Amino acid sequence: MNLRTKRRLRLLALVLGTMTLLAAPTRAAEDPGTETAILITSVFTICVVALILFLLLLPEEDRAAMAAAFQRARAYFIPSKAERVMEFDHEYDGIRELDNRIPPWFTTLFLVTVLFAVIYMLDYHVFRSSPLMAGEYQQEIAQADLQRRIRVAQEGTIDESALVALTDQEGLQSGHDQFKKYCVSCHGAQGQGLVGPNLTDRYWIHGGTIRDVYATIKHGVPEKGMISWQLVFTPKQIQQIASFVLSLQGTNPPGAKQPEGKLAPEPQLTGT
């Protein structure tokens, strides 16, 4: 490598270092949610600029050699027009028979997929170093259950026999947040009822006490499509959601679903 080339490479390193330093403050000032996208974009931009500068700084003879190598690769993957179509001496009713050979890029891509299939089979089915979808699902369930156990241990247990509805603003707001996230698809944003029943009237299918609503959320109603939420929510969260549901009594939102179940004698806000 001659002295001129060394100087060009030093200049290239200096430019790349300057670009990296200029990009760092921009990434730090952005929203954390977009940090990964900005980082990938910055790295890609730096690589493209580095490639362009590298080509510009190369000696003329090296650029000519690289261009010739690129043309050879292009000729291999993209056949010339003469190679694409070969015409046979067959003609029937004005229709000529042609022989279009398979492009080399397609053959190469096919070989890559075969290689990927072999690696996939060895990884997932022979050596079992990576779990299949069912195994990944079980791992996620186990991890979610562990996290739930940790939350339950932090929050403490609840005596369901002496359960009472929460009335504090913080507890009701937490219940509302969970309701808005998980329950609106069946019960509506205001509890007016969609697929599920209306939660704002005094009619209850499975009972309207705090303990009834708590048990319904906890165990679900599988025959009607409501899953058990005890693996998703902690007991404290179920109490908050049940308390919020009872707080909807008498709100009478527009478009409410017709009453279902039995009429409760009065709004049930306690466990009695």
C-alpha positions in Angstrom: 0.0 0.0 0.0 1.5 3.3 -1.1 1.6 6.5 0.9 -1.2 8.1 -1.1 -3.5 5.2 -0.4 -2.7 5.4 3.3 -3.5 9.1 3.4 -6.8 8.5 1.8 -7.7 5.7 4.3 -6.8 8.0 7.2 -9.1 10.7 5.7 -11.9 8.1 5.4 -11.5 7.1 9.0 -11.5 10.8 10.1 -14.8 11.4 8.2 -16.5 8.3 9.6 -15.4 9.2 13.1 -16.8 12.7 12.7 -20.1 11.4 11.4 -20.4 8.9 14.4 -19.8 11.7 16.9 -22.4 14.0 15.2 -25.0 11.2 15.2 -24.6 10.2 18.9 -26.2 13.4 20.4 -29.1 13.1 18.0 -29.9 9.6 19.1 -29.6 10.5 22.7 -32.1 13.4 22.4 -34.8 11.3 20.6 -37.7 9.5 22.2 -36.5 6.1 23.6 -39.3 4.4 21.6 -37.6 5.4 18.3 -34.0 5.0 19.5 -33.6 1.6 17.8 -34.9 2.8 14.4 -32.7 5.9 14.5 -29.7 3.8 15.4 -30.2 1.4 12.5 -30.8 4.3 10.1 -27.6 6.1 11.3 -25.5 2.9 11.0 -26.9 2.2 7.5 -26.2 5.8 6.4 -22.6 5.7 7.8 -22.0 2.4 6.0 -23.3 3.8 2.7 -21.2 7.0 3.0 -18.2 4.9 4.0 -18.6 2.7 0.9 -18.9 5.7 -1.4 -15.9 7.4 0.1 -13.9 4.2 0.0 -14.6 3.9 -3.7 -13.8 7.5 -4.4 -10.5 7.3 -2.5 -9.3 4.1 -4.2 -6.7 4.4 -7.0 -8.0 4.3 -10.5 -6.6 0.8 -11.2 -8.3 -0.7 -8.1 -11.7 0.9 -9.1 -11.3 -0.6 -12.6 -10.6 -4.1 -11.1 -13.7 -3.8 -8.8 -15.9 -2.6 -11.7 -14.8 -5.6 -13.8 -15.5 -8.0 -10.9 -18.9 -6.4 -10.5 -19.7 -6.9 -14.2 -18.7 -10.5 -14.1 -21.0 -11.1 -11.1 -23.8 -9.2 -12.9 -23.3 -11.3 -16.0 -23.6 -14.5 -13.9 -26.7 -13.6 -12.1 -28.4 -11.6 -14.9 -27.9 -13.4 -18.2 -27.6 -11.4 -21.4 -30.5 -11.0 -23.8 -29.0 -13.6 -26.1 -28.8 -16.2 -23.3 -32.3 -15.5 -22.0 -34.2 -16.7 -25.0 -33.2 -19.5 -27.4 -35.5 -20.0 -30.3 -36.0 -23.5 -31.7 -36.8 -24.3 -35.3 -40.3 -25.3 -34.3 -43.4 -23.4 -35.4 -47.0 -24.5 -35.2 -49.8 -22.2 -36.4 -47.5 -19.2 -36.0 -46.5 -20.1 -32.5 -42.7 -20.5 -32.0 -41.1 -22.7 -29.4 -38.7 -20.9 -27.1 -36.3 -22.2 -24.5 -35.9 -19.8 -21.6 -33.1 -21.1 -19.3 -33.4 -20.7 -15.6 -31.6 -17.5 -14.5 -28.5 -18.2 -12.3 -29.8 -15.9 -9.6 -32.9 -18.1 -9.2 -30.9 -21.3 -9.0 -28.6 -19.7 -6.4 -31.6 -18.5 -4.4 -33.1 -22.0 -4.5 -29.8 -23.5 -3.3 -29.8 -21.0 -0.4 -33.4 -22.0 0.6 -32.3 -25.7 0.5 -29.3 -24.8 2.8 -31.6 -22.9 5.1 -34.0 -25.9 5.3 -31.1 -28.2 6.3 -29.8 -25.9 9.0 -33.4 -25.4 10.3 -34.0 -29.1 10.4 -30.7 -29.7 12.3 -31.3 -26.9 14.7 -35.0 -27.5 15.6 -35.6 -31.2 14.9 -32.2 -33.0 15.2 -30.1 -31.2 17.9 -33.2 -29.4 19.4 -31.0 -26.4 20.3 -33.9 -24.0 19.6 -37.5 -24.7 20.8 -40.4 -25.2 18.4 -43.5 -22.9 18.6 -45.1 -25.1 21.2 -42.0 -25.0 23.3 -41.7 -21.2 23.0 -45.4 -20.9 24.0 -44.8 -23.0 27.1 -41.7 -20.9 28.0 -43.7 -17.7 27.6 -46.5 -19.1 29.8 -44.0 -20.1 32.5 -42.3 -16.7 32.4 -45.7 -14.9 32.6 -46.7 -17.1 35.5 -43.5 -16.4 37.3 -44.0 -12.6 36.9 -47.5 -13.0 38.1 -46.3 -14.9 41.2 -43.8 -12.1 41.9 -46.6 -9.4 41.6 -48.9 -11.5 43.9 -46.1 -11.8 46.5 -45.5 -8.1 46.4 -49.2 -7.2 46.7 -50.1 -9.8 49.3 -53.1 -12.1 49.3 -56.8 -11.2 49.4 -59.4 -12.8 51.6 -62.2 -13.5 49.0 -64.7 -14.4 51.8 -64.4 -10.8 53.2 -64.0 -9.0 49.9 -65.3 -5.5 49.7 -65.6 -3.1 46.7 -62.9 -0.4 46.5 -64.0 3.2 46.5 -60.7 5.1 46.4 -59.9 7.0 43.3 -56.6 5.3 42.7 -58.1 1.8 42.9 -61.0 2.6 40.6 -58.7 4.3 38.1 -56.5 1.2 38.0 -59.5 -0.9 37.4 -60.7 1.4 34.7 -57.3 1.2 32.9 -57.4 -2.6 32.9 -61.0 -2.6 31.8 -60.3 -0.2 29.0 -57.4 -2.4 27.8 -59.0 -5.8 28.0 -62.7 -5.6 28.4 -64.1 -3.0 26.0 -64.1 -5.5 23.0 -67.0 -7.4 24.7 -68.6 -4.9 27.1 -68.0 -1.6 25.4 -66.0 1.4 26.4 -68.7 2.5 28.8 -69.9 -0.9 29.9 -73.0 -0.7 27.8 -72.5 -4.2 26.5 -71.6 -5.5 23.0 -71.0 -9.3 22.8 -71.0 -9.4 26.5 -73.8 -8.2 28.7 -74.6 -4.6 29.8 -72.7 -3.8 33.1 -74.5 -0.6 33.9 -78.0 -1.8 34.7 -79.2 -3.8 37.8 -79.5 -7.1 36.0 -76.9 -9.8 36.6 -76.4 -13.2 34.9 -73.9 -14.5 37.4 -74.6 -12.3 40.5 -74.0 -8.7 41.2 -72.1 -8.7 44.5 -68.4 -7.8 44.6 -67.7 -11.4 45.3 -69.8 -12.6 42.3 -68.2 -10.1 39.9 -64.7 -11.0 41.3 -65.4 -14.7 40.8 -66.7 -14.2 37.3 -63.6 -12.3 36.3 -61.3 -14.7 38.0 -62.8 -18.0 36.6 -64.4 -16.6 33.4 -67.4 -18.0 31.6 -65.9 -20.4 29.1 -69.2 -21.6 27.6 -69.9 -17.9 26.6 -66.4 -17.1 25.4 -65.1 -15.3 28.5 -61.7 -16.7 29.5 -60.4 -17.0 33.0 -58.3 -13.9 33.9 -56.6 -15.3 37.0 -53.5 -16.0 35.1 -53.4 -12.5 33.6 -54.4 -10.3 36.6 -53.3 -10.5 40.2 -56.1 -10.8 42.9 -55.6 -7.1 43.6 -56.1 -6.2 40.0 -59.3 -8.4 39.8 -60.6 -6.6 42.9 -59.9 -3.2 41.2 -61.6 -4.3 37.9 -64.7 -5.7 39.8 -64.9 -2.5 41.9 -64.8 -0.4 38.7 -67.5 -2.6 37.1 -69.8 -2.0 40.1 -69.1 1.7 39.9 -70.8 1.7 36.5 -74.2 1.0 38.1 -76.8 3.5 37.0 -74.6 5.4 34.5 -77.1 4.6 31.7 -74.8 5.1 28.7 -76.3 5.7 25.2 -76.9 2.6 23.2 -76.9 0.3 26.2 -77.7 -3.4 25.6 -81.0 -4.8 26.8 -81.0 -6.2 30.4 -80.0 -9.9 30.8 -80.2 -12.1 33.9 -81.9 -11.4 37.2 -82.8 -8.1 38.7 -80.7 -7.2 41.8 -82.8 -5.7 44.6 -80.4 -2.8 44.9 -76.9 -1.9 43.6 -74.5 -4.3 45.3 -71.4 -2.5 46.3 -70.2 -4.8 49.1 -69.5 -8.4 49.6 -72.6 -8.9 51.7 
